[in-house]
Amino acid sequence: MSTTFPTSLQDLDATRGTASQALNSPSHVTHHLTEDDTTEALQAKVGVDSSSVTTSHDYKLSGVTSTDKSVSLTGTETLTNKTLTSPKIGTALLDTNGNEVILTPATASAVNEITITNAATTGDPSITATGETNVGLLIASKGTKQVRISSGNLATSGHTVPNSADSTFATIAGAQTLTDKTLTSPVFQGTLDGWISSNETWTYATASTMTVPTGAASKYHIGDKIKWTQTTEKFGVITAVADTLLTIAVNTDYVVTNAAITLNSYAHAANPLGFPPQFVFTVTVTGFSSAPTGMLGAYVTIARMVTYSVNMPNTGTSNATSFTISSLPFTSYAGGTTRKWVGECSGGNDNGVYQQNPQATMAENVTAIDLLTAGGSANWTASGTKNVTYTTLTHAF
């Protein structure tokens, strides 16, 4: 009879018989044939050395050499130099202490994944979203902690973000301050008020001067508008720029006080938002023993041009043949040639004689307007009453 091995274990006792039985019952020959078949089946199952029979144990355990042993199904073993092709990870990858390193929760019918690719010398390893045509990649932190990137530069789509303590991303709609940025052909939308924050500290020097950081001449120009806050918002026009000092035109509307200066800005624009249309100043005249009362002066500036308007509704007592409006807030421009700025006057009085068209002139590099009689001379009567009702004159500074 043939052996039942390896389908089942062969019972050789059943074919052997007992000492009291005849050799032919059971058949002794059959017993030996069964033993032979069983031995051959066992040899085939085990296999010869270096067996190529894929069903033999020698073939299946050919990788177990020396002191190696086969891997068990549920035992804890360390595998070395093994290639796992498309292994299925249950729920997590653990470290050598059995602690979780990466969790791998299953997603039903998943088609998108990440691909981790190494790189050769000078190359960069990558973590890439793969799967469908358009796949994003979500990196999320937990709780109140943030996603952080270690020291080094971060580049996004070819744009590098410097590794600096004060480097943050500017947002599209957020209110943020950008420092030392060059905007090439920017398209501005919304409100532009014309003011530029000075981004530096100004301090009181006098009622018409402020101390500023060195290098002011490369930042500010004569004629620039400025504004600052000392409890209230104040405005002025720059008349002189030194390395660390700004001088503004004197007026009675706004003066620099000995107090902290905040929110300081400047404008090269002619008409920044909120800038006053005019400034009032104190009118000073010479040629009088008793100056006219009720005088009112104002000035308006455009770039480096100033226009004065002086109203003198009352007469004063004359003591000289000259008549000047002096100590003006601006010094007339000195162009290196002899010139005079000519203004207009409306009505006047010279010792009781009405002056229909007095004249106003101003020389270079001075702070005074000379007033002339209707005849165009400075021969005012040195006694009695005199005045010029209204004077206007424009000059560069």
BELGI-V277077 format. One record per backbone hydrogen bond with DSSP energy under -1.0 kcal/mol. CO is the residue of the C=O (numbers start at 1). NH is the residue of the N-H. Records with the same first field share a line. If there is no record, write none. Layout:
CO = NH + NH
This chain:
4 = 8
10 = 12
12 = 16
13 = 17
18 = 21
22 = 25
23 = 28
27 = 31
28 = 32
29 = 33
30 = 34
31 = 35
32 = 36
33 = 37
34 = 38
35 = 39
36 = 40
37 = 41
38 = 42
39 = 43
40 = 44
41 = 45
42 = 46
43 = 47
45 = 57
46 = 58
48 = 51
53 = 56
56 = 60
57 = 61
59 = 62
61 = 64
65 = 68
91 = 104
93 = 101 + 102
95 = 98
99 = 95
102 = 93
107 = 110
113 = 130
115 = 128
117 = 126
120 = 123
126 = 117
128 = 115
130 = 113
142 = 145
154 = 161
156 = 159
159 = 156
161 = 154
162 = 164
164 = 167
193 = 273
196 = 266
203 = 211
207 = 256
208 = 248
209 = 205 + 206
210 = 246
211 = 203
215 = 218
216 = 219 + 220
221 = 224
224 = 238
225 = 267
226 = 236
227 = 265
228 = 234
229 = 262
230 = 232
232 = 230
234 = 228
236 = 226
237 = 249
238 = 223
240 = 247
243 = 216
244 = 212
245 = 242
246 = 210
247 = 239 + 240
257 = 259
262 = 229
264 = 198
265 = 227
266 = 196
267 = 225
272 = 275
279 = 299
280 = 252
284 = 326
286 = 324
287 = 319
290 = 317
296 = 311
297 = 281
298 = 309
299 = 279
300 = 307
302 = 305
304 = 397
305 = 302
306 = 395
307 = 300
308 = 393
309 = 298
310 = 391
311 = 296
316 = 386
317 = 289 + 290
321 = 380
323 = 371
324 = 286
325 = 369
341 = 362
344 = 392
347 = 389
348 = 355
349 = 387
350 = 353
353 = 350
356 = 347
359 = 372
360 = 343
361 = 370
362 = 341
366 = 332
367 = 328
369 = 325
370 = 361
372 = 359
373 = 376
377 = 373
378 = 380
384 = 318
385 = 351
386 = 316
387 = 349
389 = 312
390 = 346
391 = 310
392 = 344
393 = 308
395 = 306
396 = 333
